[in-house]
């Protein structure tokens, strides 16, 4: 049976390294911004992440784009 | 006693209501120009969907200091 994939949401996730723990291992923190348009361009999401990163003091490790979708049966 | 700082950037959307994007640990040296530039960039890129439509204008930005005093810990 045919299935249709419908975009349902996109999240911008920024992963920061905030410091080192007692054993010298990195401590990570994640900042998520939901309500990103599902049709937003990767470049635009990346640019917004860069603009936000410059305002704060931690080191950016990664910018993630998390897309969700609903699968529905096509009748 | 631990103090944390949060930068709150307030935007106006198409419906005229306010939407806030907050960011922890803002730089100590943060200037108004830097915050304004980042907010302009966010509006220009227009990647966010709010219940009141696109973000169309800046409203304000503020830094919130939060101090936690532990009364007791087991």
Backbone of each chain as nested JSON, in Angstrom:
{
  "chains": [
    {"id": "A", "residues": [
      {"number": 1, "name": "UNK", "atoms": {"N": [0.83, -1.199, 0.0], "CA": [0.0, 0.0, 0.0], "C": [0.871, 1.26, 0.0]}},
      {"number": 2, "name": "UNK", "atoms": {"N": [0.445, 2.205, -0.803], "CA": [1.271, 3.416, -0.948], "C": [1.215, 4.28, 0.307]}},
      {"number": 3, "name": "UNK", "atoms": {"N": [2.318, 4.851, 0.616], "CA": [2.421, 5.7, 1.803], "C": [2.943, 7.075, 1.388]}},
      {"number": 4, "name": "UNK", "atoms": {"N": [2.345, 8.093, 1.995], "CA": [2.781, 9.453, 1.713], "C": [3.491, 10.015, 2.931]}},
      {"number": 5, "name": "UNK", "atoms": {"N": [4.559, 10.763, 2.694], "CA": [5.345, 11.335, 3.792], "C": [5.039, 12.828, 3.883]}},
      {"number": 6, "name": "UNK", "atoms": {"N": [4.464, 13.233, 5.031], "CA": [4.069, 14.639, 5.203], "C": [4.948, 15.278, 6.277]}},
      {"number": 7, "name": "UNK", "atoms": {"N": [5.734, 16.305, 5.925], "CA": [6.583, 16.971, 6.914], "C": [5.739, 17.516, 8.072]}},
      {"number": 8, "name": "UNK", "atoms": {"N": [6.176, 17.284, 9.306], "CA": [5.351, 17.727, 10.432], "C": [6.08, 18.686, 11.353]}},
      {"number": 9, "name": "UNK", "atoms": {"N": [7.376, 18.824, 11.193], "CA": [8.075, 19.762, 12.059], "C": [9.574, 19.699, 11.863]}},
      {"number": 10, "name": "UNK", "atoms": {"N": [10.23, 20.817, 12.158], "CA": [11.686, 20.882, 12.049], "C": [12.22, 21.577, 13.288]}},
      {"number": 11, "name": "UNK", "atoms": {"N": [13.318, 21.054, 13.809], "CA": [13.942, 21.619, 14.997], "C": [15.395, 21.97, 14.678]}},
      {"number": 12, "name": "UNK", "atoms": {"N": [15.814, 23.162, 15.105], "CA": [17.223, 23.544, 15.021], "C": [17.862, 23.204, 16.363]}},
      {"number": 13, "name": "UNK", "atoms": {"N": [18.904, 22.388, 16.312], "CA": [19.551, 21.964, 17.558], "C": [21.019, 22.356, 17.504]}},
      {"number": 14, "name": "UNK", "atoms": {"N": [21.458, 23.095, 18.518], "CA": [22.861, 23.487, 18.583], "C": [23.524, 22.779, 19.748]}},
      {"number": 15, "name": "UNK", "atoms": {"N": [24.656, 22.137, 19.452], "CA": [25.35, 21.385, 20.494], "C": [26.59, 22.166, 20.909]}},
      {"number": 16, "name": "UNK", "atoms": {"N": [26.665, 22.46, 22.203], "CA": [27.787, 23.229, 22.719], "C": [28.639, 22.381, 23.652]}},
      {"number": 17, "name": "UNK", "atoms": {"N": [29.929, 22.727, 23.705], "CA": [30.759, 22.162, 24.765], "C": [30.887, 23.243, 25.812]}},
      {"number": 18, "name": "UNK", "atoms": {"N": [30.438, 22.943, 27.042], "CA": [30.387, 23.978, 28.064], "C": [31.584, 23.927, 29.012]}},
      {"number": 19, "name": "UNK", "atoms": {"N": [32.369, 22.856, 28.924], "CA": [33.515, 22.758, 29.816], "C": [33.978, 21.327, 29.925]}},
      {"number": 20, "name": "UNK", "atoms": {"N": [34.803, 21.069, 30.939], "CA": [35.311, 19.713, 31.153], "C": [34.892, 19.246, 32.533]}},
      {"number": 21, "name": "UNK", "atoms": {"N": [34.583, 17.967, 32.655], "CA": [34.218, 17.442, 33.976], "C": [35.485, 17.055, 34.751]}},
      {"number": 22, "name": "UNK", "atoms": {"N": [35.308, 16.495, 35.919], "CA": [36.414, 16.165, 36.804], "C": [37.445, 15.237, 36.173]}},
      {"number": 23, "name": "UNK", "atoms": {"N": [37.011, 14.381, 35.249], "CA": [37.921, 13.441, 34.594], "C": [38.527, 14.027, 33.317]}},
      {"number": 24, "name": "UNK", "atoms": {"N": [38.24, 15.288, 33.035], "CA": [38.775, 15.905, 31.831], "C": [37.951, 15.604, 30.59]}},
      {"number": 25, "name": "UNK", "atoms": {"N": [36.782, 14.988, 30.77], "CA": [35.921, 14.715, 29.607], "C": [35.031, 15.918, 29.326]}},
      {"number": 26, "name": "UNK", "atoms": {"N": [34.746, 16.161, 28.062], "CA": [33.927, 17.328, 27.728], "C": [32.491, 17.214, 28.234]}},
      {"number": 27, "name": "UNK", "atoms": {"N": [31.932, 18.361, 28.632], "CA": [30.522, 18.426, 29.022], "C": [29.777, 19.094, 27.874]}},
      {"number": 28, "name": "UNK", "atoms": {"N": [28.729, 18.451, 27.397], "CA": [27.972, 19.0, 26.28], "C": [26.633, 19.531, 26.736]}},
      {"number": 29, "name": "UNK", "atoms": {"N": [26.171, 20.577, 26.065], "CA": [24.823, 21.076, 26.313], "C": [24.164, 21.34, 24.975]}},
      {"number": 30, "name": "UNK", "atoms": {"N": [22.868, 21.109, 24.935], "CA": [22.154, 21.283, 23.681], "C": [21.104, 22.357, 23.838]}},
      {"number": 31, "name": "UNK", "atoms": {"N": [21.013, 23.239, 22.813], "CA": [19.946, 24.24, 22.781], "C": [19.089, 23.935, 21.554]}},
      {"number": 32, "name": "UNK", "atoms": {"N": [17.808, 23.718, 21.798], "CA": [16.909, 23.398, 20.697], "C": [15.936, 24.533, 20.451]}},
      {"number": 33, "name": "UNK", "atoms": {"N": [15.703, 24.843, 19.198], "CA": [14.674, 25.815, 18.833], "C": [13.697, 25.097, 17.91]}},
      {"number": 34, "name": "UNK", "atoms": {"N": [12.498, 24.89, 18.412], "CA": [11.499, 24.218, 17.579], "C": [10.778, 25.284, 16.763]}},
      {"number": 35, "name": "UNK", "atoms": {"N": [9.719, 24.922, 16.105], "CA": [8.972, 25.872, 15.272], "C": [9.784, 26.385, 14.09]}},
      {"number": 36, "name": "UNK", "atoms": {"N": [10.728, 25.575, 13.62], "CA": [11.406, 25.944, 12.383], "C": [10.522, 25.476, 11.236]}},
      {"number": 37, "name": "UNK", "atoms": {"N": [10.427, 26.306, 10.192], "CA": [9.6, 25.929, 9.042], "C": [10.16, 24.663, 8.396]}},
      {"number": 38, "name": "UNK", "atoms": {"N": [9.279, 23.767, 8.022], "CA": [9.744, 22.499, 7.441], "C": [10.401, 22.727, 6.082]}},
      {"number": 39, "name": "UNK", "atoms": {"N": [10.072, 23.852, 5.421], "CA": [10.675, 24.118, 4.109], "C": [11.825, 25.125, 4.19]}},
      {"number": 40, "name": "UNK", "atoms": {"N": [12.306, 25.392, 5.413], "CA": [13.425, 26.326, 5.565], "C": [14.671, 25.738, 4.908]}},
      {"number": 41, "name": "UNK", "atoms": {"N": [15.485, 26.609, 4.304], "CA": [16.702, 26.156, 3.643], "C": [17.782, 25.831, 4.68]}},
      {"number": 42, "name": "UNK", "atoms": {"N": [18.587, 24.801, 4.377], "CA": [19.685, 24.417, 5.268], "C": [20.602, 25.612, 5.532]}},
      {"number": 43, "name": "UNK", "atoms": {"N": [20.906, 26.356, 4.476], "CA": [21.812, 27.5, 4.595], "C": [21.247, 28.541, 5.566]}},
      {"number": 44, "name": "UNK", "atoms": {"N": [19.939, 28.803, 5.473], "CA": [19.314, 29.796, 6.345], "C": [19.327, 29.346, 7.802]}},
      {"number": 45, "name": "UNK", "atoms": {"N": [19.043, 28.062, 8.027], "CA": [19.068, 27.524, 9.395], "C": [20.476, 27.642, 9.965]}},
      {"number": 46, "name": "UNK", "atoms": {"N": [21.455, 27.291, 9.137], "CA": [22.856, 27.364, 9.559], "C": [23.242, 28.803, 9.898]}},
      {"number": 47, "name": "UNK", "atoms": {"N": [22.824, 29.747, 9.068], "CA": [23.152, 31.16, 9.288], "C": [22.544, 31.682, 10.587]}},
      {"number": 48, "name": "UNK", "atoms": {"N": [21.316, 31.286, 10.881], "CA": [20.669, 31.699, 12.132], "C": [21.432, 31.108, 13.321]}},
      {"number": 49, "name": "UNK", "atoms": {"N": [21.841, 29.846, 13.201], "CA": [22.606, 29.199, 14.269], "C": [23.901, 29.979, 14.515]}},
      {"number": 50, "name": "UNK", "atoms": {"N": [24.588, 30.362, 13.436], "CA": [25.837, 31.121, 13.571], "C": [25.602, 32.456, 14.263]}},
      {"number": 51, "name": "UNK", "atoms": {"N": [24.511, 33.133, 13.884], "CA": [24.2, 34.435, 14.488], "C": [23.982, 34.281, 15.994]}},
      {"number": 52, "name": "UNK", "atoms": {"N": [23.298, 33.199, 16.397], "CA": [23.02, 32.978, 17.82], "C": [24.285, 32.58, 18.58]}},
      {"number": 53, "name": "UNK", "atoms": {"N": [25.107, 31.753, 17.96], "CA": [26.319, 31.263, 18.611], "C": [27.237, 32.417, 18.998]}},
      {"number": 54, "name": "UNK", "atoms": {"N": [27.296, 33.433, 18.136], "CA": [28.181, 34.562, 18.392], "C": [27.785, 35.367, 19.626]}},
      {"number": 55, "name": "UNK", "atoms": {"N": [26.55, 35.202, 20.075], "CA": [26.078, 35.97, 21.224], "C": [26.423, 35.317, 22.559]}},
      {"number": 56, "name": "UNK", "atoms": {"N": [26.854, 34.071, 22.521], "CA": [27.101, 33.383, 23.782], "C": [28.535, 32.86, 23.84]}},
      {"number": 57, "name": "UNK", "atoms": {"N": [28.923, 32.339, 25.02], "CA": [30.35, 32.128, 25.228], "C": [30.842, 30.699, 25.018]}},
      {"number": 58, "name": "UNK", "atoms": {"N": [29.934, 29.741, 24.834], "CA": [30.408, 28.364, 24.706], "C": [30.822, 28.016, 23.277]}},
      {"number": 59, "name": "UNK", "atoms": {"N": [31.593, 26.926, 23.163], "CA": [32.097, 26.489, 21.859], "C": [31.06, 25.621, 21.163]}},
      {"number": 60, "name": "UNK", "atoms": {"N": [30.762, 25.991, 19.93], "CA": [29.776, 25.222, 19.162], "C": [30.428, 23.948, 18.634]}},
      {"number": 61, "name": "UNK", "atoms": {"N": [29.798, 22.803, 18.88], "CA": [30.324, 21.53, 18.377], "C": [29.607, 21.129, 17.093]}},
      {"number": 62, "name": "UNK", "atoms": {"N": [28.312, 21.379, 17.033], "CA": [27.558, 20.929, 15.86], "C": [26.247, 21.685, 15.743]}},
      {"number": 63, "name": "UNK", "atoms": {"N": [25.8, 21.858, 14.508], "CA": [24.468, 22.385, 14.222], "C": [23.683, 21.239, 13.617]}},
      {"number": 64, "name": "UNK", "atoms": {"N": [22.534, 20.914, 14.234], "CA": [21.735, 19.805, 13.728], "C": [20.384, 20.292, 13.241]}},
      {"number": 65, "name": "UNK", "atoms": {"N": [19.936, 19.686, 12.166], "CA": [18.59, 19.932, 11.686], "C": [17.828, 18.628, 11.88]}},
      {"number": 66, "name": "UNK", "atoms": {"N": [16.746, 18.688, 12.654], "CA": [15.964, 17.482, 12.94], "C": [14.596, 17.631, 12.286]}},
      {"number": 67, "name": "UNK", "atoms": {"N": [14.369, 16.863, 11.241], "CA": [13.099, 16.907, 10.519], "C": [12.21, 15.75, 10.952]}},
      {"number": 68, "name": "UNK", "atoms": {"N": [10.945, 16.035, 11.216], "CA": [9.973, 14.978, 11.516], "C": [8.962, 14.916, 10.385]}},
      {"number": 69, "name": "UNK", "atoms": {"N": [8.403, 13.736, 10.184], "CA": [7.383, 13.586, 9.153], "C": [6.366, 12.544, 9.587]}},
      {"number": 70, "name": "UNK", "atoms": {"N": [5.162, 12.707, 9.096], "CA": [4.092, 11.748, 9.363], "C": [3.914, 10.893, 8.112]}},
      {"number": 71, "name": "UNK", "atoms": {"N": [3.769, 9.593, 8.325], "CA": [3.5, 8.71, 7.191], "C": [2.015, 8.394, 7.155]}},
      {"number": 72, "name": "UNK", "atoms": {"N": [1.404, 8.623, 6.024], "CA": [-0.037, 8.363, 5.901], "C": [-0.299, 7.507, 4.679]}},
      {"number": 73, "name": "UNK", "atoms": {"N": [-1.278, 6.626, 4.82], "CA": [-1.661, 5.773, 3.709], "C": [-2.416, 6.59, 2.661]}},
      {"number": 74, "name": "UNK", "atoms": {"N": [-2.066, 6.411, 1.433], "CA": [-2.792, 7.098, 0.365], "C": [-3.923, 6.191, -0.083]}},
      {"number": 75, "name": "UNK", "atoms": {"N": [-5.139, 6.717, 0.001], "CA": [-6.301, 5.887, -0.347], "C": [-6.55, 5.974, -1.855]}}
    ]},
    {"id": "B", "residues": [
      {"number": 1, "name": "UNK", "atoms": {"N": [26.107, 29.79, 46.064], "CA": [25.309, 30.71, 45.273], "C": [25.773, 30.664, 43.823]}},
      {"number": 2, "name": "UNK", "atoms": {"N": [24.855, 30.387, 42.962], "CA": [25.214, 30.298, 41.547], "C": [24.348, 31.261, 40.747]}},
      {"number": 3, "name": "UNK", "atoms": {"N": [25.008, 32.028, 39.875], "CA": [24.27, 32.963, 39.038], "C": [24.34, 32.521, 37.582]}},
      {"number": 4, "name": "UNK", "atoms": {"N": [23.194, 32.488, 36.935], "CA": [23.185, 32.192, 35.506], "C": [22.546, 33.364, 34.785]}},
      {"number": 5, "name": "UNK", "atoms": {"N": [22.985, 33.562, 33.553], "CA": [22.444, 34.654, 32.757], "C": [21.767, 34.105, 31.516]}},
      {"number": 6, "name": "UNK", "atoms": {"N": [20.664, 34.73, 31.147], "CA": [19.949, 34.342, 29.932], "C": [19.654, 35.594, 29.122]}},
      {"number": 7, "name": "UNK", "atoms": {"N": [19.935, 35.495, 27.831], "CA": [19.593, 36.587, 26.926], "C": [18.229, 36.284, 26.32]}},
      {"number": 8, "name": "UNK", "atoms": {"N": [17.302, 37.219, 26.468], "CA": [15.966, 37.046, 25.882], "C": [15.77, 38.052, 24.766]}},
      {"number": 9, "name": "UNK", "atoms": {"N": [15.522, 37.532, 23.573], "CA": [15.277, 38.415, 22.424], "C": [13.804, 38.319, 22.049]}},
      {"number": 10, "name": "UNK", "atoms": {"N": [13.159, 39.459, 22.046], "CA": [11.719, 39.522, 21.812], "C": [11.425, 40.039, 20.415]}},
      {"number": 11, "name": "UNK", "atoms": {"N": [10.59, 39.302, 19.692], "CA": [10.217, 39.688, 18.325], "C": [8.711, 39.896, 18.233]}},
      {"number": 12, "name": "UNK", "atoms": {"N": [8.303, 40.662, 17.22], "CA": [6.89, 40.836, 16.916], "C": [6.58, 39.996, 15.678]}},
      {"number": 13, "name": "UNK", "atoms": {"N": [5.478, 39.244, 15.701], "CA": [5.111, 38.468, 14.515], "C": [4.008, 39.167, 13.727]}},
      {"number": 14, "name": "UNK", "atoms": {"N": [3.595, 38.52, 12.639], "CA": [2.607, 39.134, 11.742], "C": [1.308, 39.481, 12.457]}},
      {"number": 15, "name": "UNK", "atoms": {"N": [0.955, 38.685, 13.471], "CA": [-0.286, 38.93, 14.191], "C": [-0.121, 40.047, 15.22]}},
      {"number": 16, "name": "UNK", "atoms": {"N": [1.122, 40.543, 15.39], "CA": [1.365, 41.634, 16.328], "C": [1.63, 41.174, 17.745]}},
      {"number": 17, "name": "UNK", "atoms": {"N": [1.764, 39.873, 17.948], "CA": [2.063, 39.391, 19.295], "C": [3.57, 39.139, 19.429]}},
      {"number": 18, "name": "UNK", "atoms": {"N": [4.019, 38.964, 20.655], "CA": [5.441, 38.832, 20.918], "C": [5.881, 37.366, 20.997]}},
      {"number": 19, "name": "UNK", "atoms": {"N": [7.061, 37.109, 20.491], "CA": [7.672, 35.786, 20.575], "C": [9.09, 35.981, 21.075]}},
      {"number": 20, "name": "UNK", "atoms": {"N": [9.516, 35.112, 21.987], "CA": [10.841, 35.268, 22.57], "C": [11.75, 34.098, 22.222]}},
      {"number": 21, "name": "UNK", "atoms": {"N": [12.981, 34.408, 21.89], "CA": [14.008, 33.384, 21.722], "C": [15.031, 33.645, 22.811]}},
      {"number": 22, "name": "UNK", "atoms": {"N": [15.31, 32.633, 23.628], "CA": [16.285, 32.871, 24.691], "C": [17.518, 32.004, 24.521]}},
      {"number": 23, "name": "UNK", "atoms": {"N": [18.602, 32.518, 25.056], "CA": [19.908, 31.899, 24.889], "C": [20.648, 32.004, 26.214]}},
      {"number": 24, "name": "UNK", "atoms": {"N": [21.157, 30.88, 26.706], "CA": [21.88, 30.895, 27.984], "C": [23.322, 31.354, 27.791]}},
      {"number": 25, "name": "UNK", "atoms": {"N": [23.914, 31.793, 28.869], "CA": [25.318, 32.193, 28.911], "C": [25.723, 33.201, 27.833]}},
      {"number": 26, "name": "UNK", "atoms": {"N": [25.048, 34.343, 27.765], "CA": [25.499, 35.356, 26.811], "C": [26.895, 35.85, 27.187]}},
      {"number": 27, "name": "UNK", "atoms": {"N": [27.63, 36.306, 26.171], "CA": [28.963, 36.869, 26.424], "C": [28.861, 38.056, 27.37]}},
      {"number": 28, "name": "UNK", "atoms": {"N": [29.885, 38.219, 28.229], "CA": [29.907, 39.371, 29.141], "C": [30.086, 40.667, 28.365]}},
      {"number": 29, "name": "UNK", "atoms": {"N": [30.726, 40.568, 27.213], "CA": [31.082, 41.753, 26.438], "C": [30.023, 42.132, 25.407]}},
      {"number": 30, "name": "UNK", "atoms": {"N": [28.886, 41.439, 25.466], "CA": [27.847, 41.62, 24.445], "C": [27.418, 43.083, 24.319]}},
      {"number": 31, "name": "UNK", "atoms": {"N": [27.386, 43.571, 23.073], "CA": [26.962, 44.954, 22.839], "C": [25.579, 44.967, 22.21]}},
      {"number": 32, "name": "UNK", "atoms": {"N": [24.939, 46.127, 22.286], "CA": [23.624, 46.292, 21.685], "C": [23.697, 46.012, 20.18]}},
      {"number": 33, "name": "UNK", "atoms": {"N": [24.773, 46.518, 19.537], "CA": [24.922, 46.343, 18.092], "C": [24.947, 44.856, 17.713]}},
      {"number": 34, "name": "UNK", "atoms": {"N": [25.649, 44.038, 18.512], "CA": [25.743, 42.605, 18.219], "C": [24.381, 41.931, 18.322]}},
      {"number": 35, "name": "UNK", "atoms": {"N": [23.635, 42.281, 19.361], "CA": [22.318, 41.672, 19.555], "C": [21.367, 42.098, 18.437]}},
      {"number": 36, "name": "UNK", "atoms": {"N": [21.401, 43.389, 18.103], "CA": [20.541, 43.903, 17.045], "C": [20.858, 43.217, 15.716]}},
      {"number": 37, "name": "UNK", "atoms": {"N": [22.156, 43.028, 15.423], "CA": [22.562, 42.386, 14.172], "C": [22.046, 40.952, 14.108]}},
      {"number": 38, "name": "UNK", "atoms": {"N": [22.152, 40.228, 15.217], "CA": [21.691, 38.841, 15.246], "C": [20.174, 38.776, 15.075]}},
      {"number": 39, "name": "UNK", "atoms": {"N": [19.468, 39.705, 15.716], "CA": [18.003, 39.715, 15.611], "C": [17.576, 40.053, 14.177]}},
      {"number": 40, "name": "UNK", "atoms": {"N": [18.289, 40.99, 13.542], "CA": [17.989, 41.338, 12.146], "C": [18.203, 40.128, 11.244]}},
      {"number": 41, "name": "UNK", "atoms": {"N": [19.276, 39.384, 11.525], "CA": [19.589, 38.18, 10.754], "C": [18.466, 37.147, 10.898]}},
      {"number": 42, "name": "UNK", "atoms": {"N": [17.965, 36.987, 12.132], "CA": [16.892, 36.017, 12.381], "C": [15.63, 36.4, 11.614]}},
      {"number": 43, "name": "UNK", "atoms": {"N": [15.329, 37.707, 11.598], "CA": [14.143, 38.171, 10.856], "C": [14.352, 37.983, 9.352]}},
      {"number": 44, "name": "UNK", "atoms": {"N": [15.562, 38.312, 8.873], "CA": [15.847, 38.221, 7.438], "C": [15.764, 36.778, 6.947]}},
      {"number": 45, "name": "UNK", "atoms": {"N": [16.273, 35.842, 7.723], "CA": [16.299, 34.437, 7.303], "C": [14.913, 33.802, 7.395]}},
      {"number": 46, "name": "UNK", "atoms": {"N": [14.083, 34.335, 8.258], "CA": [12.674, 33.936, 8.319], "C": [12.454, 32.418, 8.358]}},
      {"number": 47, "name": "UNK", "atoms": {"N": [13.143, 31.735, 9.277], "CA": [13.007, 30.267, 9.317], "C": [12.012, 29.817, 10.382]}},
      {"number": 48, "name": "UNK", "atoms": {"N": [11.513, 30.744, 11.195], "CA": [10.638, 30.336, 12.291], "C": [9.158, 30.559, 11.993]}},
      {"number": 49, "name": "UNK", "atoms": {"N": [8.379, 29.626, 12.456], "CA": [6.944, 29.627, 12.281], "C": [6.335, 29.829, 13.661]}},
      {"number": 50, "name": "UNK", "atoms": {"N": [5.638, 30.915, 13.897], "CA": [4.971, 31.07, 15.18], "C": [3.47, 30.957, 14.949]}},
      {"number": 51, "name": "UNK", "atoms": {"N": [2.735, 30.86, 16.034], "CA": [1.279, 30.752, 15.898], "C": [0.707, 32.013, 15.262]}},
      {"number": 52, "name": "UNK", "atoms": {"N": [1.43, 33.125, 15.355], "CA": [0.985, 34.384, 14.761], "C": [1.707, 34.722, 13.474]}},
      {"number": 53, "name": "UNK", "atoms": {"N": [2.282, 33.712, 12.791], "CA": [2.936, 33.943, 11.512], "C": [4.424, 34.234, 11.637]}},
      {"number": 54, "name": "UNK", "atoms": {"N": [4.989, 34.817, 10.584], "CA": [6.43, 35.089, 10.536], "C": [6.833, 36.168, 11.535]}},
      {"number": 55, "name": "UNK", "atoms": {"N": [8.118, 36.154, 11.912], "CA": [8.664, 37.24, 12.723], "C": [8.917, 38.42, 11.796]}},
      {"number": 56, "name": "UNK", "atoms": {"N": [8.405, 39.597, 12.154], "CA": [8.519, 40.74, 11.25], "C": [9.304, 41.911, 11.828]}},
      {"number": 57, "name": "UNK", "atoms": {"N": [9.436, 41.987, 13.152], "CA": [10.141, 43.136, 13.735], "C": [10.752, 42.766, 15.079]}},
      {"number": 58, "name": "UNK", "atoms": {"N": [11.737, 43.591, 15.485], "CA": [12.339, 43.397, 16.805], "C": [11.5, 44.152, 17.827]}},
      {"number": 59, "name": "UNK", "atoms": {"N": [11.348, 43.58, 19.012], "CA": [10.657, 44.309, 20.075], "C": [11.658, 44.811, 21.103]}},
      {"number": 60, "name": "UNK", "atoms": {"N": [12.432, 43.865, 21.668], "CA": [13.39, 44.257, 22.703], "C": [14.338, 43.091, 22.973]}},
      {"number": 61, "name": "UNK", "atoms": {"N": [15.378, 43.37, 23.736], "CA": [16.266, 42.306, 24.184], "C": [16.672, 42.613, 25.604]}},
      {"number": 62, "name": "UNK", "atoms": {"N": [16.739, 41.584, 26.431], "CA": [17.159, 41.806, 27.81], "C": [17.961, 40.626, 28.312]}},
      {"number": 63, "name": "UNK", "atoms": {"N": [18.824, 40.916, 29.281], "CA": [19.597, 39.85, 29.916], "C": [19.046, 39.652, 31.314]}},
      {"number": 64, "name": "UNK", "atoms": {"N": [18.667, 38.414, 31.601], "CA": [18.071, 38.083, 32.894], "C": [19.13, 37.394, 33.759]}},
      {"number": 65, "name": "UNK", "atoms": {"N": [19.364, 37.923, 34.94], "CA": [20.248, 37.274, 35.911], "C": [19.414, 36.427, 36.844]}},
      {"number": 66, "name": "UNK", "atoms": {"N": [19.844, 35.201, 37.049], "CA": [19.113, 34.318, 37.951], "C": [20.104, 33.803, 38.98]}},
      {"number": 67, "name": "UNK", "atoms": {"N": [19.798, 34.069, 40.234], "CA": [20.679, 33.623, 41.303], "C": [20.002, 32.524, 42.109]}},
      {"number": 68, "name": "UNK", "atoms": {"N": [20.717, 31.438, 42.303], "CA": [20.159, 30.324, 43.072], "C": [20.899, 30.229, 44.4]}},
      {"number": 69, "name": "UNK", "atoms": {"N": [20.155, 30.33, 45.487], "CA": [20.727, 30.128, 46.81], "C": [20.229, 28.799, 47.358]}},
      {"number": 70, "name": "UNK", "atoms": {"N": [21.142, 27.88, 47.56], "CA": [20.75, 26.575, 48.067], "C": [20.491, 26.685, 49.572]}},
      {"number": 71, "name": "UNK", "atoms": {"N": [19.304, 26.287, 49.996], "CA": [18.963, 26.353, 51.409], "C": [19.508, 25.12, 52.14]}},
      {"number": 72, "name": "UNK", "atoms": {"N": [19.291, 23.954, 51.54], "CA": [19.959, 22.764, 52.081], "C": [20.093, 21.714, 51.003]}},
      {"number": 73, "name": "UNK", "atoms": {"N": [21.051, 20.852, 51.182], "CA": [21.266, 19.747, 50.244], "C": [21.546, 18.49, 51.044]}},
      {"number": 74, "name": "UNK", "atoms": {"N": [20.901, 17.398, 50.668], "CA": [21.135, 16.159, 51.412], "C": [22.287, 15.378, 50.817]}}
    ]}
  ]
}
